[in-house]
Amino acid sequence: MCTLCAVLALVGAALFGPGVSISHAAPIVVAAGDICGSSTDCAPTARLIGRISPRRVLPLGDNAYQDGTLSEYRSYYRPNWGRFKAKTRPVPGNHEFNVSSTAAGYRDYFGARAPALYYSYNLGAWHLIALTGDIDVSAGSPQERWLRRDLAAHPSRCILAYWHEPRFTSGTEHFSDSSFDPFWQDLYAARADVVLNGHVHNYERFGRQNPNGQSTRRGIREFVVGTGGESHYTSGTPIAHSQVQNDTTFGVLKLTLHRASYEWRFVRAAGARFHDSGTTRCSRQPSTFRTLPGRPSRTTTSTAPRHRYLYFSGDPAAAIRNGWNLLDVGSKSSADDLPGRAKGLVWVGDYDNGTCTWEVSNADLRADVQNAVGDKKVYGYFFSDEPNPYECPSAPAQHKGRSALIHSIAPHKRTVIVLDSNGFGQTSTDALDQLPLWKGTADFVGLDPYPCFTGERCDFSWIRRTIKAANAAGINYWGVAQAFEGDSWRWPTPAEEGRMLTQWARSKQSGFMTFAWDWSGSVLPSRPELLRVLRLYNKGAAPNTTVTDGPSSTTTSRQATFRFVSSIPGSRFRCRLDSRSWSKCNSPRTYTSLSPGSHTFRVRATVFGRLDPTPAHRSWTIG
């Protein structure tokens, strides 16, 4: 298995086919600060931007030295990073305020690209916030009050904020600056994910932490990227939670902003050797639980999946009414608050693809699991979402050990992970090639091949290939259905959702997952017809077939045409005339050269692997 990892990791990168790529479809941004001190020193990083071709460029301040005047921007910045001005969303640094209290040179150069000294915008599934560190940043200041209002108005799944001076740094020329605590407190309360800064002329990456500098799985990851080209400062002794430092390499930080995670990669200038990359899942928004009186409906049949899990189930009572019975929670207490017979699958922190380590220590995990031993409302533990075996060849073994640790404390609780089934950018089949590595790493392995991309037909063949590969690998898997829009994906139609669910129903899945109830502005209840299809699937409903048109009495025509519909979108049909065999058909169905006498046409729909038990029929006579 390790040999297979090594071989796959060395295969040359290839472009994905339609409906397969995540890395190429997700928005890419590049960022760096402390950029142009002349017309040549930032040329190497400008060439990197040209090669990466990002959706947005984020200059992190001190973009044109020494004073950020319009002349310096035109002479130094414009020939280099200025080539990407149309896609740039900048912030100023302290040098932009050296000769102007309003950063006039910066604002005159960028114009509409810098609409204010603080502003925000959406990019894919993410909300990005541009701030300024060289005006009032105190609690209650106009900028801080605006930040709180902006965060409240944009409860996004993933949030990135950027300004010039870092709150935390191991630098020797500039130091950690607690004046930015109000920013961090507001961002942390809103479950922000990433903060980008410059000012210190080196590169430093921190682990997730709270505003007090304490490590936490719900914390913010800060990147200091003062590597745009002007100069370098010497790094100091790493402070708490500093994970990577470099003070000799110019480059840019490339961030790929996925629907529920982000990848980072420090892209170095030519001739350098330093490298840093990884992946982290976005922090989750807190769920608000509401309990309704009485027990939820138990309208199910034996054909409904036994385990029906829902991501981001912020309204558990409504989710239960629609047939889900296993909900996304972040703690034992949240599971205990679930109404009726629903159970919680407790998220216990992710696997960090950047460091190839767990975000939550074994000691903390033991405490969480031990605390829920015997709690019947806790079904089990979701402990990893889209680990990358190409970045971390030891990941499968680490996951197997993690599952074993949970079982050593709570042998009857189930363990769940979800694999990235859309691709890592290694080869066009790397999502499939990884599957044998994950056998036995958890009780259940979720597979998430999302087929419906904006502007394209759903690529259902990718689900079929994923199922085939999972069966061959011997994985005990749960299918993950797409029920969202965002990033490069679109809402499936009800018929497309029905077809997707049918593919999974006919597979060897032992459970089923839906992404998602409420994610980054994609609210499933806002699509009632789509929600209806999922509800019928969850509750084991079979289709009901109706013939809407066709002969039903005596006629002289030797030809007959029938039209028919199903009660469930996405259904396929089988037809039968008289004593002939059942065969696949579509509406309308026409028969020709019929003989005189009595005839009967029958049709029945099939969807979710369920067949209409009472076919519709029409009888007529040809005289």
KAVENVEN-V307260 format. One record per residue. RES is the residue in three letters. PSI is psi in whole degrees, -180 to 180 (999 if undefined). OMEGA is omega in whole degrees, 0 to 359 (999 if undefined). NEAR is the number of other C-alpha atoms within 12 Angstrom. Layout:
RES/PSI/OMEGA/NEAR
RES/PSI/OMEGA/NEAR
This chain:
MET/-42/178/20
CYS/-35/176/20
THR/-42/178/15
LEU/-41/178/20
CYS/-46/183/27
ALA/-41/180/20
VAL/-46/182/19
LEU/-37/183/29
ALA/-19/181/24
LEU/-6/181/17
VAL/140/182/19
GLY/145/180/14
ALA/141/179/18
ALA/153/177/19
LEU/147/178/21
PHE/158/170/23
GLY/174/182/22
PRO/137/174/27
GLY/9/184/32
VAL/-36/190/41
SER/135/165/35
ILE/-51/188/39
SER/-36/184/35
HIS/-22/183/32
ALA/-33/182/30
ALA/145/179/35
PRO/139/177/33
ILE/133/172/34
VAL/152/172/39
VAL/148/185/43
ALA/146/169/53
ALA/158/175/55
GLY/179/176/53
ASP/67/202/52
ILE/-73/194/54
CYS/108/173/43
GLY/-7/176/32
SER/-178/179/29
SER/-2/183/27
THR/-27/190/23
ASP/-19/177/30
CYS/6/178/39
ALA/-39/180/30
PRO/-41/180/31
THR/-30/175/41
ALA/-37/178/42
ARG/-35/177/28
LEU/-43/180/31
ILE/-42/178/39
GLY/-38/180/23
ARG/-37/182/17
ILE/-36/181/29
SER/62/183/22
PRO/168/174/32
ARG/-38/180/29
ARG/147/175/34
VAL/129/185/37
LEU/91/172/48
PRO/129/191/52
LEU/22/175/48
GLY/161/191/52
ASP/54/187/50
ASN/-28/179/55
ALA/116/184/48
TYR/159/1/39
GLN/-22/190/29
ASP/8/179/30
GLY/32/178/41
THR/163/179/33
LEU/-38/178/27
SER/-43/179/21
GLU/-39/177/29
TYR/-43/182/36
ARG/-34/184/28
SER/-39/188/25
TYR/-49/186/33
TYR/-47/188/44
ARG/-42/181/30
PRO/-13/186/24
ASN/-93/179/32
TRP/-21/179/47
GLY/-18/177/36
ARG/-16/183/20
PHE/25/186/31
LYS/-36/184/30
ALA/-25/180/20
LYS/14/185/26
THR/140/174/31
ARG/91/193/44
PRO/170/163/51
VAL/154/178/49
PRO/162/173/51
GLY/-173/182/45
ASN/-32/181/34
HIS/-29/178/37
GLU/-18/180/40
PHE/6/183/30
ASN/-43/184/22
VAL/3/179/18
SER/124/180/22
SER/-10/179/22
THR/10/183/23
ALA/50/188/36
ALA/-42/181/26
GLY/-43/177/33
TYR/-49/184/44
ARG/-36/178/29
ASP/-38/182/23
TYR/-48/186/30
PHE/-27/178/34
GLY/-126/183/20
ALA/-18/178/18
ARG/-19/175/29
ALA/77/189/32
PRO/-20/179/21
ALA/174/177/25
LEU/-15/169/39
TYR/138/185/33
TYR/172/180/29
SER/166/180/32
TYR/163/177/26
ASN/146/177/31
LEU/110/186/31
GLY/-130/180/35
ALA/0/188/36
TRP/154/170/38
HIS/125/182/37
LEU/138/185/38
ILE/121/179/41
ALA/123/184/40
LEU/170/178/46
THR/127/184/41
GLY/-4/186/40
ASP/19/166/31
ILE/-173/185/27
ASP/122/180/21
VAL/10/185/30
SER/161/176/24
ALA/130/181/21
GLY/-6/177/16
SER/160/179/16
PRO/-40/181/18
GLN/-43/181/29
GLU/-38/177/31
ARG/-40/176/20
TRP/-42/180/26
LEU/-45/180/35
ARG/-42/179/26
ARG/-40/181/20
ASP/-42/179/28
LEU/-39/179/33
ALA/-32/182/19
ALA/-12/183/16
HIS/72/181/29
PRO/64/186/30
SER/158/176/38
ARG/-39/184/40
CYS/135/185/42
ILE/134/176/48
LEU/131/176/45
ALA/150/180/46
TYR/142/173/48
TRP/-175/193/49
HIS/-56/189/46
GLU/134/183/45
PRO/146/171/46
ARG/-39/182/40
PHE/134/176/43
THR/150/174/42
SER/18/186/35
GLY/163/178/34
THR/-20/177/20
GLU/-38/175/16
HIS/157/189/24
PHE/170/178/25
SER/137/188/27
ASP/103/183/26
SER/-6/177/22
SER/-16/179/23
PHE/11/176/34
ASP/-42/179/26
PRO/-40/175/29
PHE/-50/184/42
TRP/-39/180/42
GLN/-43/179/28
ASP/-44/182/31
LEU/-41/180/43
TYR/-41/179/37
ALA/-29/181/27
ALA/8/180/36
ARG/39/176/38
ALA/159/188/43
ASP/-41/189/46
VAL/138/168/44
VAL/132/178/45
LEU/135/177/51
ASN/169/172/51
GLY/-127/173/51
HIS/-52/174/50
VAL/122/190/47
HIS/62/173/44
ASN/-172/179/45
TYR/135/176/52
GLU/135/176/46
ARG/135/179/42
PHE/156/170/39
GLY/171/179/36
ARG/133/181/39
GLN/163/178/34
ASN/178/182/35
PRO/-21/179/32
ASN/4/180/23
GLY/25/179/28
GLN/136/181/20
SER/134/178/22
THR/145/181/28
ARG/-19/180/32
ARG/14/186/34
GLY/180/180/37
ILE/138/174/44
ARG/124/178/50
GLU/136/171/41
PHE/128/170/52
VAL/120/187/50
VAL/67/179/53
GLY/46/192/53
THR/24/186/48
GLY/-21/174/56
GLY/-13/188/46
GLU/-50/179/37
SER/177/176/28
HIS/148/169/30
TYR/153/178/30
THR/134/177/24
SER/149/177/28
GLY/-171/177/24
THR/129/183/18
PRO/131/174/23
ILE/178/184/23
ALA/135/173/21
HIS/4/170/28
SER/125/185/29
GLN/-33/182/29
VAL/139/174/32
GLN/149/170/34
ASN/133/181/36
ASP/22/182/28
THR/-1/189/26
THR/126/170/36
PHE/151/180/43
GLY/-174/179/48
VAL/153/174/51
LEU/122/177/48
LYS/123/179/39
LEU/126/174/39
THR/117/190/41
LEU/93/180/43
HIS/175/184/38
ARG/-31/184/39
ALA/17/182/37
SER/177/174/39
TYR/148/172/39
GLU/139/172/39
TRP/150/175/35
ARG/123/173/32
PHE/116/182/43
VAL/113/188/36
ARG/153/175/34
ALA/161/183/28
ALA/137/177/17
GLY/-14/180/12
ALA/165/183/16
ARG/-15/185/15
PHE/145/180/24
HIS/140/172/26
ASP/133/179/31
SER/164/177/31
GLY/-177/182/35
THR/142/176/40
THR/141/176/43
ARG/145/178/44
CYS/152/176/39
SER/152/182/42
ARG/147/172/37
GLN/143/179/30
PRO/141/178/24
SER/146/175/25
THR/113/186/20
PHE/141/181/25
ARG/122/182/19
THR/128/176/25
LEU/151/179/19
PRO/152/177/11
GLY/-179/181/12
ARG/151/178/16
PRO/164/180/24
SER/144/177/24
ARG/28/181/21
THR/92/178/22
THR/168/172/25
THR/172/182/17
SER/-13/181/16
THR/-5/176/25
ALA/144/176/34
PRO/141/182/37
ARG/-44/181/25
HIS/120/183/35
ARG/96/188/41
TYR/143/180/44
LEU/123/173/42
TYR/146/172/43
PHE/52/185/40
SER/73/186/44
GLY/-14/177/31
ASP/81/186/33
PRO/-39/182/40
ALA/-43/178/31
ALA/-39/178/30
ALA/-41/180/42
ILE/-40/178/38
ARG/-28/180/30
ASN/11/167/37
GLY/-2/176/40
TRP/143/182/49
ASN/0/180/45
LEU/115/192/42
LEU/155/183/49
ASP/113/179/47
VAL/162/182/41
GLY/2/182/35
SER/166/175/33
LYS/-43/182/31
SER/-36/177/22
SER/-38/176/32
ALA/-41/181/36
ASP/-25/180/28
ASP/-8/183/29
LEU/137/181/41
PRO/156/172/31
GLY/-141/184/29
ARG/5/178/28
ALA/150/178/40
LYS/162/180/39
GLY/139/169/44
LEU/111/192/44
VAL/123/174/39
TRP/125/184/39
VAL/36/176/40
GLY/159/190/35
ASP/174/171/41
TYR/128/184/39
ASP/109/181/38
ASN/-12/177/35
GLY/-41/181/34
THR/-8/183/27
CYS/40/178/27
THR/171/180/31
TRP/142/177/32
GLU/-28/181/34
VAL/130/183/27
SER/159/176/22
ASN/-37/181/24
ALA/-44/179/15
ASP/-39/178/19
LEU/-45/178/32
ARG/-43/182/24
ALA/-43/180/20
ASP/-45/182/29
VAL/-42/180/38
GLN/-36/182/24
ASN/-23/184/18
ALA/7/178/31
VAL/129/179/24
GLY/-5/179/18
ASP/112/183/26
LYS/-15/178/23
LYS/-14/177/30
VAL/108/180/40
TYR/-41/182/39
GLY/-157/190/45
TYR/128/175/49
PHE/109/191/42
PHE/5/176/47
SER/135/180/40
ASP/110/176/35
GLU/57/171/44
PRO/154/185/47
ASN/104/181/46
PRO/-10/178/43
TYR/-36/173/37
GLU/-32/186/32
CYS/85/182/30
PRO/-24/180/28
SER/-1/185/28
ALA/-47/181/34
PRO/-42/179/37
ALA/-39/178/24
GLN/-38/179/30
HIS/-38/177/41
LYS/-40/178/27
GLY/-37/179/21
ARG/-45/178/38
SER/-41/179/38
ALA/-37/178/26
LEU/-46/179/30
ILE/-46/181/37
HIS/-27/179/26
SER/-23/179/19
ILE/-41/183/24
ALA/80/187/28
PRO/-20/183/21
HIS/-2/175/22
LYS/144/183/33
ARG/150/177/32
THR/141/186/39
VAL/136/168/43
ILE/162/174/44
VAL/133/179/43
LEU/146/173/45
ASP/111/184/41
SER/18/182/41
ASN/-21/174/43
GLY/153/181/41
PHE/-6/182/41
GLY/10/177/33
GLN/-59/177/32
THR/172/181/27
SER/-11/180/29
THR/17/185/29
ASP/-28/177/37
ALA/-31/178/40
LEU/-40/184/37
ASP/-25/181/35
GLN/-19/193/45
LEU/-41/179/41
PRO/-25/181/27
LEU/-23/190/40
TRP/3/178/43
LYS/128/177/28
GLY/9/181/27
THR/-16/177/38
ALA/164/178/37
ASP/-42/180/34
PHE/139/181/39
VAL/115/177/46
GLY/142/178/46
LEU/127/189/48
ASP/60/176/40
PRO/93/182/44
TYR/121/192/46
PRO/-11/192/44
CYS/105/182/38
PHE/151/180/33
THR/130/177/23
GLY/8/183/15
GLU/158/170/18
ARG/151/177/19
CYS/133/180/28
ASP/81/182/28
PHE/-19/179/31
SER/-28/181/22
TRP/-36/173/33
ILE/-44/180/37
ARG/-42/180/30
ARG/-37/178/27
THR/-44/179/43
ILE/-45/180/36
LYS/-44/180/25
ALA/-38/179/29
ALA/-39/177/37
ASN/-43/181/23
ALA/-33/181/20
ALA/-12/180/21
GLY/29/181/21
ILE/141/172/34
ASN/100/194/33
TYR/158/170/40
TRP/133/174/38
GLY/145/177/45
VAL/119/182/43
ALA/141/177/43
GLN/122/175/44
ALA/60/183/46
PHE/169/167/40
GLU/161/179/32
GLY/160/184/37
ASP/-121/179/38
SER/6/182/31
TRP/157/177/34
ARG/165/174/27
TRP/132/168/35
PRO/152/170/40
THR/164/176/29
PRO/-40/179/29
ALA/-38/178/27
GLU/-37/177/34
GLU/-43/178/42
GLY/-41/179/40
ARG/-40/179/36
MET/-47/180/45
LEU/-34/178/48
THR/-41/178/40
GLN/-46/180/34
TRP/-37/181/42
ALA/-33/181/34
ARG/-2/180/25
SER/-171/178/28
LYS/22/180/26
GLN/145/178/33
SER/1/178/28
GLY/-177/191/35
PHE/140/180/44
MET/146/177/46
THR/130/174/46
PHE/106/12/41
ALA/167/180/38
TRP/-48/183/39
ASP/101/183/35
TRP/117/171/38
SER/47/178/33
GLY/-11/175/27
SER/103/185/29
VAL/110/185/27
LEU/-41/179/37
PRO/-17/176/26
SER/-8/177/18
ARG/74/189/22
PRO/-35/180/17
GLU/-35/176/24
LEU/-44/178/34
LEU/-37/179/37
ARG/-42/179/29
VAL/-44/179/40
LEU/-38/179/52
ARG/-43/179/38
LEU/-38/177/36
TYR/-48/182/46
ASN/-35/187/42
LYS/8/173/30
GLY/23/183/31
ALA/142/173/30
ALA/154/181/34
PRO/155/174/33
ASN/125/186/28
THR/140/179/32
THR/130/172/27
VAL/120/185/30
THR/-16/182/20
ASP/146/179/20
GLY/163/181/28
PRO/145/180/28
SER/11/179/21
SER/-155/181/18
THR/138/180/19
THR/159/177/21
THR/-7/183/18
SER/137/176/21
ARG/8/180/22
GLN/144/179/21
ALA/134/178/31
THR/132/182/25
PHE/141/173/33
ARG/145/187/28
PHE/159/182/33
VAL/164/175/31
SER/155/178/31
SER/-13/183/29
ILE/122/178/40
PRO/149/180/35
GLY/4/181/31
SER/152/168/39
ARG/166/187/34
PHE/152/170/38
ARG/136/183/31
CYS/158/178/36
ARG/133/175/28
LEU/121/179/29
ASP/-125/184/22
SER/9/179/13
ARG/166/179/13
SER/155/173/13
TRP/141/178/18
SER/156/179/18
LYS/144/181/18
CYS/166/176/25
ASN/156/176/23
SER/131/1/26
PRO/154/176/19
ARG/125/183/28
THR/136/174/23
TYR/140/180/24
THR/167/177/14
SER/42/180/12
LEU/147/180/23
SER/154/176/19
PRO/153/179/17
GLY/-170/183/18
SER/142/179/23
HIS/153/175/29
THR/127/176/28
PHE/132/178/36
ARG/145/178/35
VAL/142/177/41
ARG/141/180/37
ALA/155/173/38
THR/135/179/35
VAL/151/182/41
PHE/21/186/38
GLY/15/182/30
ARG/136/184/32
LEU/138/175/27
ASP/117/183/29
PRO/-14/182/16
THR/85/183/17
PRO/146/173/28
ALA/154/181/30
HIS/158/172/28
ARG/133/175/30
SER/143/179/24
TRP/169/183/30
THR/135/174/24
ILE/115/185/22
GLY/999/999/15
